[in-house]
Amino acid sequence: MSFKNKIIAIGGGKGGVGKSVICANMAVTLALTGQRVLLVDADFGASSLHALLGIRSPKYGFREYFDHSGLDSNGEEVLLLDTGIPNLKFLSGAGDMPGSADINTKNQNKVISYIRSLDADHILMDLGPGTNFHIIDYFNIGGENIVVSTPEMTSIMKSFSFIKAALFRRISQEFKSSSDLQHLIDLSKNPGMAEDCFEIGSLRKKVEEMHPQQLERVNEIIRGFQPGLVINRVRRQKDILMGDNLLKLAKKYLDVDVKFLGYLIESDHVRDSIDEMRPFLIEDPQSKPSENIQQIISSLTHTNIHLVKKDDSIYVSQQIKLSSGWSQ
């Protein structure tokens, strides 16, 4: 499989848009293709991803990682839990540990280093909602960044704000040593700039006035940021077009090229799988939602993936997509 990005971070500005369901079923799909996959619940303080995998009470998770309590002689290896699905391991969030949703910078950096060091072909991170720096920093470590939104305008605008926050955070981190640029870019410390720099053109102009030699580096960061978009709970064609509106907003105001990866339809299969604590792709890989997930993975990996269930076994076929120049 042609797919160079090890870490796939899945986030969004609004809670309840279905990030966890999409993340879990994407991880299952990649694992079924023979890739070694690790699914990480990085929604600290409100972790629930384990329930979608049928794990009722994870024995280990980030709670133990933070304080090393309860780890046996195998150390941090025990944090990687078996899911019962071949090639798929699970790293649980911190549960309801007080304060875990707002961990300090030391633990934040520790977690990021740990995730980067893990041995897997792909690491899928399910992030919490919102745009605070903890969440954005996890999002930005991804080699592949995916934003999940529903078709409602409130969710679309929250997703736009999330993309903007991730972009500004990337630029801010690049210029840590420049206090005046930090004041300009860090919207948390200078909220008045949020409106002034709503358009990336305004930010570019201010950077050019203050540090013209840094403008090209800013432009490089913008060009290098190409998040993917998935629209969840699609009921009609109009809902898919809302995703196109977000792509246009990101290009117009941020000059960011967002890639539309696909969508997930509104379906009883999805709701039932949540109640039954079993990924819908395992239950019926040929259902419409399962086909939607396979299309999303195909968009990421540049392959055509097709799963078929027969006699309680799932069979996988993959075909490499050729670029237009090689398709003749």
N, C-alpha and C positions, 0 to 999 in steps of 0.2 A: 504494500500500500504506500502510495506516494503522499507522505504527510510529515512535514519536518517539525511542526510545532508540538512540543511535548506537553506544555501546560495550556489548557483551554479554560479560561475564566468566564463564567456565565453570571451576569449581573443585570441590574435594571433599577430605575429610580423609584419604582413603586412596589409595594408588597402585594402579594396575592395574585401575581400575574402568571404563575405557573413555572417559575424558574426550576424548582426542584424536580417536578415531574419531567420536564424536558431534559434536564441534566442527567437524571437517573436513566432514562430510556436511551439517551445518546451513549452513555457509558456502557450499557448492556449491548447495544449494537456494535460498538467498537470491540468489545470483549468477544462477541460471537464471531468476529472476523479473524480471531486468533491473536489480536493485540493484547499485550499485558496492560491492563487498565487499572488505575486507582481513582476512586470516586471520593472526593473530599467535601465534607460538610463544613464550610467556612462561615456559616450563619451562626456565629457565636452568640450564646445566650438564648437562642430560640431554635436550636437544631431539631429538625424533624425528618431529615432525609432518610434516616435509618428505617422509619416506618414504611416508606415506599418500597424498601427492599425486603420487608418481612422480618426485620430485626426489631424485636419489641423493646429490648433493653440492652443497649451496647455495654459490654463489660469494660471496655477501655475507650478513651477518647482524648480530646485535647485537655480536658480537666487533669488527667494523669500526666499529660505531657508538660503542662505548666509547672506542676509541683512534684512530679515523679512519684506520687503516691500510688501504691497498688501495682506498680510494674514488677513483674517477676524477673527471674535471672536472665531472660531473653531481652530485657530492656525495651527499647522503643519498637522492636519488631512486633511486639504483641498489640501495638496500636493498629496495625493493619489487619482488619477483621475479614474473615471469610464471608462471602455472600451466598455461597451455594451455586453461584454462576461461574463456570470456568473462566479463568483469566481475569476475574474482577474482584478486587479487594476494596475495602471501605474504611475510611478514616472518619470517625464520628466527631461531631462538634462538641462544644463544651457543655451542652445540656443547659440546665438551669443554674449553673454556678453563678452566684452573685458577682456582678461586675464583669463577667466574661465577655459581654457584648461590647465593652469599652476597655479593652486591654491596653496596658501601657506600651510605650514605644519599644522598650526592651523585648517584651514578649512578642510584639508585632514583628520585629526584625527576626526574632528567633524562629517564629512560625514560618516566615517567608523563606529563610535559609533552609529549614527542614524540608519544606515542600519541594524546593528546588533540588534538594539532594536525593530525593526518593527515586528508586530504581523502577521505572515503568516506561512503557512505550508512550502512554498518554495519561495525563493527570487532569481530571475534570473537577473544577472547583465551583461549587454552588455557593454563591455569596448572599449575604443578607441584603435587605432593601435599603434604599437611601443613598446619600452622596457624601457621608462623612469620610474622612481621610483613611480610616482603617479599611473600609470597603473599597474605596477607589484604589488604594495601594495594592490590595490583593488583585483587583481587576487588572491593573497595569503590569503585573508580573506575567500575565498570560502571553504566550507567543501567539495565541489566537484569542480574541476578545469577542464575546457574544452578548448582545443586549436583547432581553426578552421584553416584549410589550404586548398588551392587548389592543384591540382596535379603537377603544374609546379615546377621545381627544385628550382627556386628563392623563391617561397612561402614555400617549404619544409625546406630550409635552414633558412629562417626567423623564421619559427616555431621552429626549433631547437634552434636558438639563444634566442627566447622568453622563452622556457623551461629552458635553461641554466640560463638566467637572473633571472627567478623566483626562481630557486633552490639556486643560489648564494645569492640572497636577503634574503631568509629564513635563510641561515646559518649566513649571516652578522647580521641580526636582533637578532639572538640568542646570538651573542658574541659582543654586543654593548660595553661592558665594557673593552674589550681587544683591545687596540689600534693597536698592531702589527698584530693581526688576522684581524682586520678591514682593515688595509692597504693591507693585502694579499688578502682578499675576495672581498672588495668593488672595482669592476672594473671601476666604474665611476671616482674614485679618483686615481686609479692606473691602467690606461688602458694597460700598458705594461704587466700586469699579465694575460690579456685576452688570449694571446697565450700560455704563460707558463702553465696556468691552463686550457687549452682547454680540456684535459682529467681529469676526477675527480680523477684519480690515482695520478696525479701530485699535486693536491690540498691536498689530503690525506697525501702524503709524506711530504709536507711542514708543514702541521699542526702537524704531528707526530714529526718532528724535533723541532718545536717551543713549542708546548704544547701537548705532548703525552697523557696527561690525558683527553684532550678534543676530541680525535679522535673518541671514541665510540659515543659521542653525535652527532658529524658530521654524522657518519654512521646512527644513528637513524633518523636524519632529511632526509637523502637521501632515506632511506627505507620508510619513511612516506609520501614521495612526489610521488603520482601516478596519474598524470593528465590523462584526457581522450583526445582522438583525434577524430575529425570529418573531413572527406575529403569532400569538396564541389565541385560542378560542374563536377561530374564524367560523362564521356562519354563512357568509355570502361573499360574493366577489368584491363588493364595496369594502369589506373589512381588509382584504389584501391590499387594496389601493391606499388604505391609511398608512401602510408601511412605506409605500412610495412617497407619501407626503413627508414622512420622517426623513427619508433619504434626501429629498429636496431641501428640507430645512437645514440639515447638517451640511450640505454642500453650499447653500446660499450664505449661511451665517457663520459657519466654522471652516469652510473649505475642506471638509472632511468627506472622503469617499466611503460611505457605509455600504457594505455588501449585503444584499438581501439573500439570505440563505434558505428561506422557506417559511412554512407556517404549519400550525397544528390546528386541525378542525375541532370545533366543539362537538363532543361525543360522549355517549354513555360508556363507551369502552374506557375512556380516560377516568371518568368519575368512579366507575366500578373498580378499576384497578387500585385507586386510592383507598377505597373502602376495604378491599380484599388484601391490601398490603402486598401487591405483586405487580411488577412492571407490566404494562399492557403489551409491550413488545414480546415478552416471554409467553404470555397467554395466547396471543394471536398475532404472529408477525405479518400476517396478510390483511389485517384490518386497515381501514383508512388511516387512523392515527399512526399506526406502525409504518405504513408507507410514507407518511409525512416525515417521520423521524429518519427513515432511511434516505429520503431525499436531502434532508439537512446534512446528514453525514456525507452523502455523495458530493454535495456542494463544497464541503470542507476538504475532502480527500481527493477530489477530482477523479473519483471512480464511480461506476454504477454498482450499487449494492442491492442485492435482492435476497430476502430471507423467505424460506418456505418451511412450514411445520408439517411433519409427516410421522405418524406412529410415535408421538411424543418426543421426536427429535427435530432440531432446527438445522436446516441445511442452508449454507451460504454460498452465493455466487457473486463474484466481483469481476468487473470489466473496467479496464483503465480508459478514461476519457482522453482522446487525442485532441490536441489543439486544432483550430481550424486549418492551420497550415499543413497538417499531416492527415487530414481526413479525406483527401481525394484518392 
